[in-house]
């Protein structure tokens, strides 16, 4: 994995981790629509990581 991809992966993983921690902390306060939206956002960022790694192979 090249350095640019590593940097992107780390950045996205940090964002995903923050989103997961936020969801855990506020799960009782969020409505289902908000929870689903956050999960969709996490999935999109996960897909972005996958696509960038896959480009290198």
PDB file of N, CA, C and O in Angstrom:
ATOM      1  N   UNK A   1       0.862  -1.167   0.000  1.00  0.00           N
ATOM      2  CA  UNK A   1       0.000   0.000   0.000  1.00  0.00           C
ATOM      3  C   UNK A   1       0.913   1.236   0.000  1.00  0.00           C
ATOM      4  O   UNK A   1       1.840   1.340   0.803  1.00  0.00           O
ATOM      5  N   UNK A   2       0.628   2.164  -0.917  1.00  0.00           N
ATOM      6  CA  UNK A   2       1.474   3.358  -0.969  1.00  0.00           C
ATOM      7  C   UNK A   2       1.105   4.325   0.160  1.00  0.00           C
ATOM      8  O   UNK A   2       0.082   4.168   0.826  1.00  0.00           O
ATOM      9  N   UNK A   3       1.953   5.312   0.355  1.00  0.00           N
ATOM     10  CA  UNK A   3       1.785   6.238   1.485  1.00  0.00           C
ATOM     11  C   UNK A   3       0.495   7.047   1.407  1.00  0.00           C
ATOM     12  O   UNK A   3      -0.142   7.297   2.430  1.00  0.00           O
ATOM     13  N   UNK A   4       0.103   7.461   0.193  1.00  0.00           N
ATOM     14  CA  UNK A   4      -1.144   8.224   0.047  1.00  0.00           C
ATOM     15  C   UNK A   4      -2.353   7.390   0.449  1.00  0.00           C
ATOM     16  O   UNK A   4      -3.267   7.881   1.110  1.00  0.00           O
ATOM     17  N   UNK A   5      -2.347   6.124   0.042  1.00  0.00           N
ATOM     18  CA  UNK A   5      -3.455   5.236   0.397  1.00  0.00           C
ATOM     19  C   UNK A   5      -3.477   4.991   1.893  1.00  0.00           C
ATOM     20  O   UNK A   5      -4.544   5.001   2.507  1.00  0.00           O
ATOM     21  N   UNK A   6      -2.314   4.771   2.487  1.00  0.00           N
ATOM     22  CA  UNK A   6      -2.236   4.570   3.936  1.00  0.00           C
ATOM     23  C   UNK A   6      -2.800   5.772   4.680  1.00  0.00           C
ATOM     24  O   UNK A   6      -3.547   5.627   5.647  1.00  0.00           O
ATOM     25  N   UNK A   7      -2.428   6.964   4.212  1.00  0.00           N
ATOM     26  CA  UNK A   7      -2.910   8.187   4.853  1.00  0.00           C
ATOM     27  C   UNK A   7      -4.435   8.283   4.760  1.00  0.00           C
ATOM     28  O   UNK A   7      -5.102   8.635   5.732  1.00  0.00           O
ATOM     29  N   UNK A   8      -4.973   7.969   3.589  1.00  0.00           N
ATOM     30  CA  UNK A   8      -6.424   7.990   3.406  1.00  0.00           C
ATOM     31  C   UNK A   8      -7.106   6.955   4.296  1.00  0.00           C
ATOM     32  O   UNK A   8      -8.123   7.245   4.927  1.00  0.00           O
ATOM     33  N   UNK A   9      -6.546   5.750   4.344  1.00  0.00           N
ATOM     34  CA  UNK A   9      -7.126   4.678   5.157  1.00  0.00           C
ATOM     35  C   UNK A   9      -7.154   5.090   6.626  1.00  0.00           C
ATOM     36  O   UNK A   9      -8.170   4.920   7.299  1.00  0.00           O
ATOM     37  N   UNK A  10      -6.055   5.624   7.120  1.00  0.00           N
ATOM     38  CA  UNK A  10      -5.993   6.046   8.524  1.00  0.00           C
ATOM     39  C   UNK A  10      -7.021   7.137   8.794  1.00  0.00           C
ATOM     40  O   UNK A  10      -7.732   7.089   9.797  1.00  0.00           O
ATOM     41  N   UNK A  11      -7.100   8.112   7.907  1.00  0.00           N
ATOM     42  CA  UNK A  11      -8.054   9.213   8.064  1.00  0.00           C
ATOM     43  C   UNK A  11      -9.493   8.695   8.097  1.00  0.00           C
ATOM     44  O   UNK A  11     -10.284   9.099   8.949  1.00  0.00           O
ATOM     45  N   UNK A  12      -9.822   7.807   7.174  1.00  0.00           N
ATOM     46  CA  UNK A  12     -11.181   7.270   7.116  1.00  0.00           C
ATOM     47  C   UNK A  12     -11.481   6.387   8.326  1.00  0.00           C
ATOM     48  O   UNK A  12     -12.583   6.440   8.872  1.00  0.00           O
ATOM     49  N   UNK A  13     -10.515   5.583   8.746  1.00  0.00           N
ATOM     50  CA  UNK A  13     -10.728   4.733   9.921  1.00  0.00           C
ATOM     51  C   UNK A  13     -10.928   5.563  11.183  1.00  0.00           C
ATOM     52  O   UNK A  13     -11.746   5.217  12.035  1.00  0.00           O
ATOM     53  N   UNK A  14     -10.186   6.653  11.302  1.00  0.00           N
ATOM     54  CA  UNK A  14     -10.376   7.536  12.457  1.00  0.00           C
ATOM     55  C   UNK A  14     -11.774   8.146  12.441  1.00  0.00           C
ATOM     56  O   UNK A  14     -12.420   8.256  13.483  1.00  0.00           O
ATOM     57  N   UNK A  15     -12.238   8.542  11.259  1.00  0.00           N
ATOM     58  CA  UNK A  15     -13.583   9.100  11.140  1.00  0.00           C
ATOM     59  C   UNK A  15     -14.630   8.038  11.491  1.00  0.00           C
ATOM     60  O   UNK A  15     -15.577   8.305  12.231  1.00  0.00           O
ATOM     61  N   UNK A  16     -14.443   6.834  10.949  1.00  0.00           N
ATOM     62  CA  UNK A  16     -15.378   5.738  11.231  1.00  0.00           C
ATOM     63  C   UNK A  16     -15.404   5.452  12.725  1.00  0.00           C
ATOM     64  O   UNK A  16     -16.478   5.299  13.308  1.00  0.00           O
ATOM     65  N   UNK A  17     -14.240   5.377  13.346  1.00  0.00           N
ATOM     66  CA  UNK A  17     -14.168   5.113  14.783  1.00  0.00           C
ATOM     67  C   UNK A  17     -14.926   6.180  15.568  1.00  0.00           C
ATOM     68  O   UNK A  17     -15.679   5.862  16.488  1.00  0.00           O
ATOM     69  N   UNK A  18     -14.726   7.439  15.204  1.00  0.00           N
ATOM     70  CA  UNK A  18     -15.446   8.527  15.872  1.00  0.00           C
ATOM     71  C   UNK A  18     -16.949   8.405  15.693  1.00  0.00           C
ATOM     72  O   UNK A  18     -17.713   8.647  16.627  1.00  0.00           O
ATOM     73  N   UNK A  19     -17.372   8.031  14.497  1.00  0.00           N
ATOM     74  CA  UNK A  19     -18.804   7.864  14.225  1.00  0.00           C
ATOM     75  C   UNK A  19     -19.398   6.723  15.040  1.00  0.00           C
ATOM     76  O   UNK A  19     -20.508   6.831  15.562  1.00  0.00           O
ATOM     77  N   UNK A  20     -18.656   5.641  15.144  1.00  0.00           N
ATOM     78  CA  UNK A  20     -19.128   4.495  15.927  1.00  0.00           C
ATOM     79  C   UNK A  20     -19.227   4.873  17.402  1.00  0.00           C
ATOM     80  O   UNK A  20     -20.215   4.551  18.063  1.00  0.00           O
ATOM     81  N   UNK A  21     -18.213   5.552  17.914  1.00  0.00           N
ATOM     82  CA  UNK A  21     -18.240   5.977  19.318  1.00  0.00           C
ATOM     83  C   UNK A  21     -19.402   6.933  19.571  1.00  0.00           C
ATOM     84  O   UNK A  21     -20.063   6.845  20.605  1.00  0.00           O
ATOM     85  N   UNK A  22     -19.653   7.842  18.638  1.00  0.00           N
ATOM     86  CA  UNK A  22     -20.779   8.766  18.771  1.00  0.00           C
ATOM     87  C   UNK A  22     -22.100   8.008  18.778  1.00  0.00           C
ATOM     88  O   UNK A  22     -22.977   8.290  19.594  1.00  0.00           O
ATOM     89  N   UNK A  23     -22.240   7.057  17.879  1.00  0.00           N
ATOM     90  CA  UNK A  23     -23.471   6.261  17.845  1.00  0.00           C
ATOM     91  C   UNK A  23     -23.675   5.516  19.158  1.00  0.00           C
ATOM     92  O   UNK A  23     -24.783   5.488  19.693  1.00  0.00           O
ATOM     93  N   UNK A  24     -22.613   4.915  19.675  1.00  0.00           N
ATOM     94  CA  UNK A  24     -22.729   4.187  20.938  1.00  0.00           C
ATOM     95  C   UNK A  24     -23.147   5.119  22.070  1.00  0.00           C
ATOM     96  O   UNK A  24     -23.981   4.763  22.902  1.00  0.00           O
ATOM     97  N   UNK A  25     -22.567   6.305  22.095  1.00  0.00           N
ATOM     98  CA  UNK A  25     -22.836   7.249  23.179  1.00  0.00           C
ATOM     99  C   UNK A  25     -24.250   7.818  23.129  1.00  0.00           C
ATOM    100  O   UNK A  25     -24.860   8.066  24.169  1.00  0.00           O
ATOM    101  N   UNK A  26     -24.768   8.025  21.929  1.00  0.00           N
ATOM    102  CA  UNK A  26     -26.054   8.704  21.790  1.00  0.00           C
ATOM    103  C   UNK A  26     -27.157   7.811  21.241  1.00  0.00           C
ATOM    104  O   UNK A  26     -28.192   8.304  20.792  1.00  0.00           O
ATOM    105  N   UNK A  27     -26.943   6.518  21.275  1.00  0.00           N
ATOM    106  CA  UNK A  27     -27.905   5.575  20.704  1.00  0.00           C
ATOM    107  C   UNK A  27     -29.304   5.765  21.276  1.00  0.00           C
ATOM    108  O   UNK A  27     -30.291   5.678  20.546  1.00  0.00           O
ATOM    109  N   UNK A  28     -29.393   6.020  22.559  1.00  0.00           N
ATOM    110  CA  UNK A  28     -30.701   6.201  23.197  1.00  0.00           C
ATOM    111  C   UNK A  28     -31.396   7.480  22.745  1.00  0.00           C
ATOM    112  O   UNK A  28     -32.621   7.583  22.806  1.00  0.00           O
ATOM    113  N   UNK A  29     -30.612   8.453  22.293  1.00  0.00           N
ATOM    114  CA  UNK A  29     -31.181   9.756  21.930  1.00  0.00           C
ATOM    115  C   UNK A  29     -31.496   9.891  20.445  1.00  0.00           C
ATOM    116  O   UNK A  29     -32.316  10.724  20.059  1.00  0.00           O
ATOM    117  N   UNK A  30     -30.853   9.082  19.615  1.00  0.00           N
ATOM    118  CA  UNK A  30     -31.058   9.191  18.170  1.00  0.00           C
ATOM    119  C   UNK A  30     -32.303   8.422  17.752  1.00  0.00           C
ATOM    120  O   UNK A  30     -32.608   7.365  18.303  1.00  0.00           O
ATOM    121  N   UNK A  31     -33.018   8.965  16.773  1.00  0.00           N
ATOM    122  CA  UNK A  31     -34.133   8.209  16.212  1.00  0.00           C
ATOM    123  C   UNK A  31     -33.577   7.227  15.172  1.00  0.00           C
ATOM    124  O   UNK A  31     -32.416   7.311  14.771  1.00  0.00           O
ATOM    125  N   UNK A  32     -34.435   6.302  14.751  1.00  0.00           N
ATOM    126  CA  UNK A  32     -33.989   5.257  13.825  1.00  0.00           C
ATOM    127  C   UNK A  32     -33.435   5.834  12.525  1.00  0.00           C
ATOM    128  O   UNK A  32     -32.460   5.316  11.981  1.00  0.00           O
ATOM    129  N   UNK A  33     -34.046   6.890  12.035  1.00  0.00           N
ATOM    130  CA  UNK A  33     -33.607   7.494  10.779  1.00  0.00           C
ATOM    131  C   UNK A  33     -32.179   8.037  10.896  1.00  0.00           C
ATOM    132  O   UNK A  33     -31.373   7.885   9.979  1.00  0.00           O
ATOM    133  N   UNK A  34     -31.882   8.657  12.009  1.00  0.00           N
ATOM    134  CA  UNK A  34     -30.537   9.189  12.236  1.00  0.00           C
ATOM    135  C   UNK A  34     -29.531   8.056  12.346  1.00  0.00           C
ATOM    136  O   UNK A  34     -28.438   8.138  11.786  1.00  0.00           O
ATOM    137  N   UNK A  35     -29.887   7.013  13.057  1.00  0.00           N
ATOM    138  CA  UNK A  35     -28.997   5.856  13.215  1.00  0.00           C
ATOM    139  C   UNK A  35     -28.707   5.231  11.857  1.00  0.00           C
ATOM    140  O   UNK A  35     -27.556   4.935  11.539  1.00  0.00           O
ATOM    141  N   UNK A  36     -29.743   5.032  11.060  1.00  0.00           N
ATOM    142  CA  UNK A  36     -29.566   4.445   9.731  1.00  0.00           C
ATOM    143  C   UNK A  36     -28.674   5.344   8.874  1.00  0.00           C
ATOM    144  O   UNK A  36     -27.794   4.853   8.168  1.00  0.00           O
ATOM    145  N   UNK A  37     -28.899   6.646   8.936  1.00  0.00           N
ATOM    146  CA  UNK A  37     -28.073   7.580   8.170  1.00  0.00           C
ATOM    147  C   UNK A  37     -26.609   7.495   8.536  1.00  0.00           C
ATOM    148  O   UNK A  37     -25.742   7.516   7.662  1.00  0.00           O
ATOM    149  N   UNK A  38     -26.331   7.399   9.818  1.00  0.00           N
ATOM    150  CA  UNK A  38     -24.935   7.287  10.267  1.00  0.00           C
ATOM    151  C   UNK A  38     -24.318   5.969   9.805  1.00  0.00           C
ATOM    152  O   UNK A  38     -23.155   5.934   9.404  1.00  0.00           O
ATOM    153  N   UNK A  39     -25.092   4.889   9.862  1.00  0.00           N
ATOM    154  CA  UNK A  39     -24.584   3.589   9.414  1.00  0.00           C
ATOM    155  C   UNK A  39     -24.299   3.613   7.916  1.00  0.00           C
ATOM    156  O   UNK A  39     -23.294   3.062   7.467  1.00  0.00           O
ATOM    157  N   UNK A  40     -25.173   4.245   7.144  1.00  0.00           N
ATOM    158  CA  UNK A  40     -24.955   4.364   5.698  1.00  0.00           C
ATOM    159  C   UNK A  40     -23.678   5.161   5.429  1.00  0.00           C
ATOM    160  O   UNK A  40     -22.904   4.818   4.535  1.00  0.00           O
ATOM    161  N   UNK A  41     -23.464   6.211   6.195  1.00  0.00           N
ATOM    162  CA  UNK A  41     -22.249   7.019   6.046  1.00  0.00           C
ATOM    163  C   UNK A  41     -21.006   6.197   6.382  1.00  0.00           C
ATOM    164  O   UNK A  41     -19.997   6.285   5.683  1.00  0.00           O
ATOM    165  N   UNK A  42     -21.074   5.408   7.438  1.00  0.00           N
ATOM    166  CA  UNK A  42     -19.953   4.541   7.814  1.00  0.00           C
ATOM    167  C   UNK A  42     -19.684   3.528   6.707  1.00  0.00           C
ATOM    168  O   UNK A  42     -18.531   3.273   6.359  1.00  0.00           O
ATOM    169  N   UNK A  43     -20.741   2.957   6.158  1.00  0.00           N
ATOM    170  CA  UNK A  43     -20.581   1.984   5.072  1.00  0.00           C
ATOM    171  C   UNK A  43     -19.921   2.629   3.854  1.00  0.00           C
ATOM    172  O   UNK A  43     -19.054   2.022   3.225  1.00  0.00           O
ATOM    173  N   UNK A  44     -20.323   3.848   3.519  1.00  0.00           N
ATOM    174  CA  UNK A  44     -19.747   4.546   2.366  1.00  0.00           C
ATOM    175  C   UNK A  44     -18.255   4.785   2.566  1.00  0.00           C
ATOM    176  O   UNK A  44     -17.464   4.627   1.637  1.00  0.00           O
ATOM    177  N   UNK A  45     -17.886   5.160   3.758  1.00  0.00           N
ATOM    178  CA  UNK A  45     -16.464   5.398   4.032  1.00  0.00           C
ATOM    179  C   UNK A  45     -15.683   4.081   4.023  1.00  0.00           C
ATOM    180  O   UNK A  45     -14.529   4.050   3.597  1.00  0.00           O
ATOM    181  N   UNK A  46     -16.297   3.012   4.482  1.00  0.00           N
ATOM    182  CA  UNK A  46     -15.661   1.697   4.424  1.00  0.00           C
ATOM    183  C   UNK A  46     -15.453   1.286   2.972  1.00  0.00           C
ATOM    184  O   UNK A  46     -14.402   0.752   2.618  1.00  0.00           O
ATOM    185  N   UNK A  47     -16.448   1.533   2.141  1.00  0.00           N
ATOM    186  CA  UNK A  47     -16.344   1.219   0.712  1.00  0.00           C
ATOM    187  C   UNK A  47     -15.242   2.049   0.060  1.00  0.00           C
ATOM    188  O   UNK A  47     -14.527   1.553  -0.811  1.00  0.00           O
ATOM    189  N   UNK A  48     -15.100   3.294   0.468  1.00  0.00           N
ATOM    190  CA  UNK A  48     -14.045   4.167  -0.056  1.00  0.00           C
ATOM    191  C   UNK A  48     -12.669   3.579   0.257  1.00  0.00           C
ATOM    192  O   UNK A  48     -11.781   3.573  -0.596  1.00  0.00           O
ATOM    193  N   UNK A  49     -12.499   3.090   1.478  1.00  0.00           N
ATOM    194  CA  UNK A  49     -11.235   2.448   1.860  1.00  0.00           C
ATOM    195  C   UNK A  49     -10.988   1.234   0.975  1.00  0.00           C
ATOM    196  O   UNK A  49      -9.904   1.080   0.412  1.00  0.00           O
ATOM    197  N   UNK A  50     -11.987   0.381   0.855  1.00  0.00           N
ATOM    198  CA  UNK A  50     -11.871  -0.838   0.056  1.00  0.00           C
ATOM    199  C   UNK A  50     -11.487  -0.503  -1.382  1.00  0.00           C
ATOM    200  O   UNK A  50     -10.572  -1.108  -1.941  1.00  0.00           O
ATOM    201  N   UNK A  51     -12.185   0.461  -1.978  1.00  0.00           N
ATOM    202  CA  UNK A  51     -11.926   0.827  -3.373  1.00  0.00           C
ATOM    203  C   UNK A  51     -10.508   1.348  -3.570  1.00  0.00           C
ATOM    204  O   UNK A  51      -9.860   1.020  -4.563  1.00  0.00           O
ATOM    205  N   UNK A  52     -10.028   2.148  -2.640  1.00  0.00           N
ATOM    206  CA  UNK A  52      -8.672   2.688  -2.762  1.00  0.00           C
ATOM    207  C   UNK A  52      -7.609   1.606  -2.625  1.00  0.00           C
ATOM    208  O   UNK A  52      -6.595   1.645  -3.321  1.00  0.00           O
ATOM    209  N   UNK A  53      -7.825   0.662  -1.754  1.00  0.00           N
ATOM    210  CA  UNK A  53      -6.869  -0.442  -1.613  1.00  0.00           C
ATOM    211  C   UNK A  53      -6.930  -1.332  -2.846  1.00  0.00           C
ATOM    212  O   UNK A  53      -5.897  -1.775  -3.348  1.00  0.00           O
ATOM    213  N   UNK A  54      -8.124  -1.591  -3.328  1.00  0.00           N
ATOM    214  CA  UNK A  54      -8.296  -2.464  -4.492  1.00  0.00           C
ATOM    215  C   UNK A  54      -7.650  -1.865  -5.746  1.00  0.00           C
ATOM    216  O   UNK A  54      -7.157  -2.611  -6.592  1.00  0.00           O
ATOM    217  N   UNK A  55      -7.644  -0.547  -5.880  1.00  0.00           N
ATOM    218  CA  UNK A  55      -7.027   0.115  -7.042  1.00  0.00           C
ATOM    219  C   UNK A  55      -5.554  -0.239  -7.180  1.00  0.00           C
ATOM    220  O   UNK A  55      -5.013  -0.266  -8.285  1.00  0.00           O
ATOM    221  N   UNK A  56      -4.924  -0.505  -6.072  1.00  0.00           N
ATOM    222  CA  UNK A  56      -3.487  -0.796  -6.087  1.00  0.00           C
ATOM    223  C   UNK A  56      -3.174  -2.209  -6.557  1.00  0.00           C
ATOM    224  O   UNK A  56      -2.018  -2.526  -6.838  1.00  0.00           O
ATOM    225  N   UNK A  57      -4.177  -3.048  -6.644  1.00  0.00           N
ATOM    226  CA  UNK A  57      -3.916  -4.448  -7.026  1.00  0.00           C
ATOM    227  C   UNK A  57      -4.377  -4.742  -8.407  1.00  0.00           C
ATOM    228  O   UNK A  57      -4.233  -5.869  -8.880  1.00  0.00           O
TER     229      UNK A  57
END
